């Protein structure tokens, strides 16, 4: 496996070397629009923050979905924060991207697919209001980390499935995106426990329904809740997914979401000739270097540029 991973990590750098993309210095940001309600209700989970860069729009947009095991997390992407989200936002700002960071319902409030319905509702709201918000409705990118990575992958891979749209907020507007970037995302809920065991990350849980994955699907992802876990696994949609370019970042020392999750999705998409790239990193789960490392930041910018997602 180690030789294969090295080959993948080197191979995906070809586009970067050809284009020579590197993030530029940050320009002064425009005002932030915080706690925008993207659904016609008072639920605080149905809120997003919109950060607009300097310069003239309409701006290409990254819809960012924070992680937190579908159970916690913060949509704030403060530039001075220590968790890395501010650094990611700074990188996107420097390239002229607007960033919409989305909150969604957690597992204590609702099981899947409520989280996907929420994120797609946010995408539809932003597209429906693109002119007013000075956004380019043709150039939306879904991005997320960990649980948010799973949701970003689902947004990109299921935009052609009306049954997974939900009826939250604005309806009748497309929720498709031009590209997907997933940082250490969960791609296969059914096999997540098995992957952890095989990677030496601990034993199989005695009460799987009490894990975050189990709470997400309301039971054992390998047992009674397998149908819903299958529905919530991006790998389920490999054959039917639209040809949306996907970039997967994953750490080879990740015991929360083993890199096998992204490698399996990568292999499956490649097998059916779907556009996908992977960047493996010697790091654990949610390491800040995913957002601060110069090479990885340049890799992100290059991917978006090469796929014509923002230009």
Secondary structure, 3 states (H helix, E strand, C coil): CHHHHHHHHHHCCHHHHHHCCCCCCCCCCCCEEEEEECCCCCCCCCEEEEECCCCCCCEEEEEEECCCCCCCCCCCCCCCCCCCHHHHHHHHHHCCCEEEEECCCCCCCCCCCHHHHHHHHHHHHHHHCHHHHCEEEEEEEEEEECHHHHHHHHHHHCCCCHHHCCCCCCCCCCCCCCEEEEECCCCCHHHHHHHHHHCCCCCCCCCHHHCHHHHHHCCCCCCCCHHHHHHCCHHHHCCCCCCCEEEEEEECCCCCCCCHHHHHHHHHHHHCCCCEEEEEECCCCCCCHHHHCHHHHHHHHHHHHHCCCCC
